[in-house]
Amino acid sequence: MTVQENISLKQYTTFGCNEISRYFTSIPSQDALVEAISWCKEKQIPYFILGTGSNVLFTKPFEGLIIKMEVVGIKKTNETATNVFLSVGAGENWHHFVSYCVQKGWGGIENLSLIPGTVGASPIQNIGAYGVEVEESIESVTALDTQTNQWITLSNSQCAFGYRNSLFKKEKNRYLITTVQFILKKQHQLRTDYGSIKELLHEKNIKNPSLADLSNAIVQIRTSKLPNPAKLGNAGSFFKNPSVSKTNFEKLKTDFPELIAYPISDDTYKLAAGWLIENCGWKGVRKGNVGCYDKQSLVIVNYGQATGKEIYDFSEEIIQSVLTKFNVVLEREVTIL
């Protein structure tokens, strides 16, 4: 294992902040991961698994080991008349994997096109977009249990998936994912009922879209709404959509008739965080090197040399303003370190 010292994380995170990690290593295999974790335990220092750095904000120097996940590979393990079973390395680029499946005609994850990050990060966050969440296509996850130092395979139900949540978020740093097993469909019912998707397909006069048509449409939509991290540092949606009780929703709806929300159970509604932020006047606001993106208020951007602390403080101002106006607490979707 090769360990580097005092490495800037600027090129390893999509926010592009120049925070420093005391130690840094890349791991291409399960054995390398075991070695890295053992090294950290011997030194009694913390560690953090890093994929593409698209969902993390470092607010200060990291006094441990950053482990860059580079276990790659897409392997077909089984096939039936209706399904294809794949084992995919945690270090694989997520969009590359989606594009690979679309090209093969395997359906289930095409609505998750162009989401930044790695395959290994997808179950941690239970990534989702346009009416689809990745848990619907995950069969199981292979991970190192750092408490027992054993390799385990967790079934879909054992992963305890929830909205942008999972077992891996609840027990941080215990289960280190190296491989994700997916089930994809050969004859897949496309999910095109999301408003902006229907509109774009209609504009293009595509009446019977293919997997590729749908994926391309989503790529176009996401590109139009979200800034390219290579040009403007960001981590995509910074906040989760908050949930409130039916009673609170009805009160909010009375006070704010234009409120955007949808029911997720008989007594719970999910509110559109972007609408809340925009209606607090944050869309397009810039303070120094940090701002709220002018095309999507869920996105906080680094306009130049912002520190992680400056971005965090900006997000805290947004949270407080939403709390003051709507009495709703926003939760950050981005991991804060």
C-alpha positions as CSV (number, residue, x, y, z in Angstrom):
1,M,0.0,0.0,0.0
2,T,1.3,3.4,-1.0
3,V,0.4,6.2,1.4
4,Q,0.9,9.9,0.5
5,E,1.0,12.7,3.0
6,N,-0.6,16.1,3.2
7,I,-2.6,15.8,0.0
8,S,-4.9,18.6,-1.3
9,L,-8.4,17.2,-1.9
10,K,-9.3,19.9,-4.4
11,Q,-9.0,17.6,-7.4
12,Y,-10.7,14.7,-5.7
13,T,-14.0,16.5,-4.8
14,T,-16.5,18.2,-7.0
15,F,-16.8,21.3,-4.7
16,G,-13.1,21.9,-5.5
17,C,-12.2,23.2,-2.0
18,N,-8.5,23.1,-1.1
19,E,-8.8,21.2,2.1
20,I,-5.8,18.9,3.1
21,S,-5.8,15.2,4.1
22,R,-3.0,14.1,6.4
23,Y,-2.8,10.7,4.5
24,F,-4.1,9.5,1.2
25,T,-4.1,6.1,-0.6
26,S,-5.9,4.4,-3.5
27,I,-7.2,0.9,-3.3
28,P,-7.8,-1.3,-6.4
29,S,-8.8,-4.5,-4.6
30,Q,-10.5,-6.0,-1.5
31,D,-7.1,-7.0,-0.1
32,A,-5.9,-3.5,-0.4
33,L,-8.9,-2.2,1.5
34,V,-8.2,-4.7,4.3
35,E,-4.6,-3.5,4.4
36,A,-5.7,0.2,4.5
37,I,-8.1,-0.4,7.4
38,S,-5.6,-2.4,9.4
39,W,-3.1,0.5,8.9
40,C,-5.6,3.0,10.3
41,K,-6.4,0.8,13.3
42,E,-2.7,0.4,14.1
43,K,-2.2,4.2,13.9
44,Q,-5.5,4.8,15.7
45,I,-6.6,7.4,13.0
46,P,-9.9,7.9,11.2
47,Y,-10.5,7.0,7.6
48,F,-13.0,8.0,4.9
49,I,-13.9,6.1,1.7
50,L,-13.9,8.5,-1.3
51,G,-15.4,7.8,-4.7
52,T,-15.6,10.8,-7.0
53,G,-16.1,13.2,-4.1
54,S,-19.5,14.3,-5.5
55,N,-21.5,14.2,-2.3
56,V,-19.0,15.3,0.3
57,L,-17.9,18.7,1.7
58,F,-14.7,18.9,3.7
59,T,-14.9,21.9,6.1
60,K,-11.4,21.5,7.7
61,P,-8.2,19.4,7.3
62,F,-8.8,15.7,7.5
63,E,-6.5,14.2,10.1
64,G,-6.8,10.6,8.9
65,L,-6.5,8.5,5.8
66,I,-8.6,9.2,2.7
67,I,-9.1,5.9,0.9
68,K,-9.8,6.4,-2.8
69,M,-12.1,3.6,-4.0
70,E,-10.8,2.2,-7.3
71,V,-12.2,-1.4,-7.3
72,V,-13.7,-1.6,-10.8
73,G,-15.3,-4.1,-13.2
74,I,-18.8,-5.1,-14.5
75,K,-19.4,-8.8,-14.6
76,K,-22.5,-10.7,-15.6
77,T,-23.0,-13.4,-13.0
78,N,-26.3,-14.9,-14.2
79,E,-29.1,-14.5,-16.8
80,T,-32.7,-15.7,-17.1
81,A,-35.4,-15.2,-19.7
82,T,-36.3,-11.9,-18.1
83,N,-33.4,-10.7,-15.9
84,V,-29.7,-10.1,-16.0
85,F,-27.6,-10.2,-12.8
86,L,-24.5,-8.1,-12.6
87,S,-21.7,-7.7,-10.1
88,V,-20.1,-4.2,-10.3
89,G,-17.0,-2.8,-8.6
90,A,-17.7,0.0,-6.2
91,G,-15.2,2.3,-8.0
92,E,-17.0,2.2,-11.3
93,N,-18.3,5.5,-12.5
94,W,-22.1,5.5,-12.0
95,H,-23.1,7.1,-15.3
96,H,-20.6,4.9,-17.2
97,F,-22.4,1.9,-15.6
98,V,-25.9,3.3,-16.5
99,S,-24.8,3.9,-20.1
100,Y,-23.3,0.4,-20.4
101,C,-26.7,-1.1,-19.3
102,V,-28.7,1.1,-21.6
103,Q,-26.5,0.1,-24.5
104,K,-27.0,-3.6,-23.7
105,G,-30.8,-3.0,-23.4
106,W,-31.0,-3.8,-19.7
107,G,-33.6,-1.7,-17.9
108,G,-34.1,-0.4,-14.4
109,I,-31.6,2.4,-13.8
110,E,-31.9,4.6,-16.9
111,N,-33.8,7.2,-14.9
112,L,-30.7,7.6,-12.8
113,S,-28.6,8.7,-15.8
114,L,-25.9,11.4,-15.2
115,I,-26.1,11.2,-11.4
116,P,-22.5,11.9,-10.3
117,G,-20.5,9.5,-8.2
118,T,-19.5,5.8,-8.1
119,V,-21.5,2.6,-8.0
120,G,-20.3,2.0,-4.4
121,A,-21.9,5.2,-3.3
122,S,-25.2,4.5,-4.9
123,P,-26.6,2.2,-2.1
124,I,-25.2,4.4,0.7
125,Q,-27.3,7.4,-0.5
126,N,-30.0,5.2,-2.1
127,I,-29.7,7.6,-5.0
128,G,-32.9,8.5,-6.8
129,A,-34.3,10.7,-9.6
130,Y,-37.4,11.0,-11.8
131,G,-39.5,8.5,-9.8
132,V,-36.8,5.8,-9.5
133,E,-34.5,4.8,-6.6
134,V,-31.5,2.5,-6.9
135,E,-32.8,0.2,-4.3
136,E,-35.3,-1.1,-6.8
137,S,-32.5,-2.7,-8.9
138,I,-30.1,-3.8,-6.1
139,E,-30.0,-7.5,-5.2
140,S,-27.2,-7.3,-2.6
141,V,-24.1,-5.5,-1.5
142,T,-20.7,-7.0,-0.6
143,A,-18.8,-5.1,2.1
144,L,-16.1,-5.4,4.7
145,D,-17.6,-5.3,8.2
146,T,-14.9,-3.3,10.1
147,Q,-16.2,-4.4,13.5
148,T,-15.7,-8.1,12.8
149,N,-13.1,-7.7,10.0
150,Q,-15.2,-10.1,7.9
151,W,-16.5,-9.9,4.4
152,I,-20.3,-10.1,4.3
153,T,-23.0,-9.9,1.7
154,L,-26.1,-7.9,2.7
155,S,-29.4,-8.6,0.9
156,N,-31.6,-5.8,-0.3
157,S,-33.8,-5.9,2.8
158,Q,-30.7,-6.0,5.1
159,C,-29.5,-2.7,3.5
160,A,-32.5,-0.9,5.2
161,F,-33.1,1.4,2.3
162,G,-35.1,4.6,2.9
163,Y,-35.3,8.0,1.3
164,R,-31.7,9.0,0.6
165,N,-30.8,6.7,3.4
166,S,-29.6,3.2,4.2
167,L,-27.9,1.0,6.7
168,F,-24.6,2.3,5.5
169,K,-25.5,5.9,6.4
170,K,-26.9,4.9,9.8
171,E,-23.8,2.9,10.7
172,K,-21.1,5.1,9.2
173,N,-17.8,3.6,8.4
174,R,-18.8,0.1,9.6
175,Y,-19.6,-1.5,6.2
176,L,-17.2,-0.6,3.5
177,I,-18.7,-1.5,0.1
178,T,-16.5,-3.0,-2.6
179,T,-19.1,-4.7,-4.9
180,V,-22.8,-4.1,-5.7
181,Q,-25.0,-6.8,-7.2
182,F,-27.8,-5.6,-9.5
183,I,-30.9,-7.2,-11.1
184,L,-31.8,-5.6,-14.4
185,K,-34.7,-6.4,-16.7
186,K,-34.6,-7.4,-20.4
187,Q,-38.2,-6.3,-21.0
188,H,-38.5,-3.1,-18.9
189,Q,-41.5,-0.8,-18.5
190,L,-40.1,2.7,-18.9
191,R,-41.0,5.3,-16.3
192,T,-41.7,8.4,-18.4
193,D,-44.5,9.9,-16.3
194,Y,-42.3,12.6,-14.7
195,G,-43.4,16.0,-16.1
196,S,-40.2,17.3,-17.6
197,I,-39.5,13.9,-19.2
198,K,-42.9,13.8,-20.9
199,E,-42.5,17.3,-22.1
200,L,-39.1,16.7,-23.7
201,L,-40.1,13.4,-25.3
202,H,-43.2,15.2,-26.7
203,E,-41.0,18.1,-28.1
204,K,-38.8,15.5,-29.8
205,N,-41.9,13.7,-31.1
206,I,-40.8,10.4,-29.5
207,K,-43.9,8.4,-28.9
208,N,-42.4,5.0,-28.1
209,P,-39.1,5.8,-26.4
210,S,-36.3,3.3,-26.1
211,L,-34.0,3.0,-23.1
212,A,-31.5,5.2,-24.9
213,D,-34.2,7.8,-25.7
214,L,-35.2,8.0,-22.1
215,S,-31.6,8.1,-20.8
216,N,-30.7,10.8,-23.4
217,A,-33.7,12.9,-22.4
218,I,-32.7,12.7,-18.7
219,V,-29.1,13.7,-19.5
220,Q,-30.4,16.7,-21.4
221,I,-32.7,17.7,-18.5
222,R,-30.0,17.3,-15.9
223,T,-27.5,19.2,-18.0
224,S,-29.8,22.1,-18.4
225,K,-30.5,22.4,-14.7
226,L,-27.2,21.5,-13.0
227,P,-23.8,23.1,-13.4
228,N,-20.8,21.1,-14.6
229,P,-18.6,20.6,-11.6
230,A,-15.5,20.9,-13.8
231,K,-16.6,24.5,-14.5
232,L,-18.4,25.5,-11.3
233,G,-17.8,23.5,-8.1
234,N,-20.9,21.9,-6.6
235,A,-22.2,18.6,-5.2
236,G,-25.6,18.6,-7.0
237,S,-28.6,18.8,-4.7
238,F,-27.3,20.0,-1.3
239,F,-30.5,19.4,0.6
240,K,-33.1,16.6,1.0
241,N,-36.8,17.2,0.4
242,P,-38.2,17.4,4.0
243,S,-41.2,15.4,5.2
244,V,-44.0,16.8,7.4
245,S,-47.1,15.5,8.9
246,K,-50.4,15.9,7.1
247,T,-51.5,18.5,9.7
248,N,-48.4,20.6,9.2
249,F,-48.8,20.3,5.4
250,E,-52.4,21.5,5.5
251,K,-51.4,24.5,7.6
252,L,-48.5,25.3,5.3
253,K,-50.8,24.9,2.3
254,T,-53.3,27.4,3.8
255,D,-50.6,29.9,4.4
256,F,-48.7,29.3,1.2
257,P,-51.2,28.0,-1.5
258,E,-48.4,27.6,-4.1
259,L,-46.5,25.1,-1.9
260,I,-45.2,22.1,-3.9
261,A,-45.6,18.8,-2.1
262,Y,-46.8,15.3,-2.5
263,P,-48.1,12.6,-0.2
264,I,-45.9,9.6,0.7
265,S,-48.3,8.0,3.2
266,D,-51.7,8.7,4.8
267,D,-50.2,11.1,7.3
268,T,-46.9,12.3,5.7
269,Y,-46.1,14.7,2.9
270,K,-42.8,15.4,1.3
271,L,-42.1,19.1,0.5
272,A,-40.0,20.4,-2.4
273,A,-36.9,21.8,-0.7
274,G,-36.1,23.8,-3.9
275,W,-39.4,25.6,-3.7
276,L,-38.9,26.4,0.0
277,I,-35.4,27.8,-0.7
278,E,-36.5,29.8,-3.8
279,N,-39.4,31.3,-1.9
280,C,-37.0,32.5,0.8
281,G,-35.3,34.5,-1.9
282,W,-32.1,32.5,-2.2
283,K,-32.1,31.5,-5.9
284,G,-29.2,33.2,-7.7
285,V,-27.9,34.8,-4.5
286,R,-24.1,35.1,-4.3
287,K,-22.0,35.9,-1.2
288,G,-18.3,36.2,-2.1
289,N,-17.2,32.9,-3.6
290,V,-20.3,31.0,-2.6
291,G,-23.8,31.1,-4.1
292,C,-27.1,29.5,-4.8
293,Y,-27.3,28.4,-8.4
294,D,-29.5,30.6,-10.6
295,K,-31.1,27.7,-12.4
296,Q,-31.7,25.3,-9.5
297,S,-32.0,26.6,-5.9
298,L,-31.1,23.2,-4.4
299,V,-27.6,23.6,-5.7
300,I,-24.9,25.5,-3.8
301,V,-21.9,26.5,-5.9
302,N,-18.3,27.4,-5.4
303,Y,-17.6,30.4,-7.7
304,G,-13.9,30.3,-7.1
305,Q,-11.7,29.9,-4.0
306,A,-14.4,29.2,-1.4
307,T,-13.4,27.1,1.6
308,G,-15.5,24.2,2.8
309,K,-16.4,26.3,5.9
310,E,-17.7,29.2,3.8
311,I,-20.0,26.8,1.9
312,Y,-21.2,25.2,5.1
313,D,-21.9,28.6,6.6
314,F,-23.9,29.6,3.5
315,S,-26.0,26.4,3.7
316,E,-26.6,27.2,7.4
317,E,-28.1,30.6,6.4
318,I,-30.4,28.9,4.0
319,I,-31.5,26.4,6.6
320,Q,-32.2,29.1,9.2
321,S,-34.2,31.2,6.7
322,V,-36.4,28.3,5.7
323,L,-37.0,27.4,9.4
324,T,-37.9,31.0,10.1
325,K,-40.4,31.4,7.2
326,F,-41.9,27.9,7.0
327,N,-41.0,26.3,10.4
328,V,-39.5,23.4,8.4
329,V,-36.0,22.0,9.1
330,L,-34.0,21.3,6.0
331,E,-31.4,18.4,6.2
332,R,-28.2,18.4,4.2
333,E,-27.9,15.6,1.6
334,V,-24.2,16.2,1.3
335,T,-21.9,14.5,3.8
336,I,-20.1,17.1,6.0
337,L,-16.6,16.4,7.3
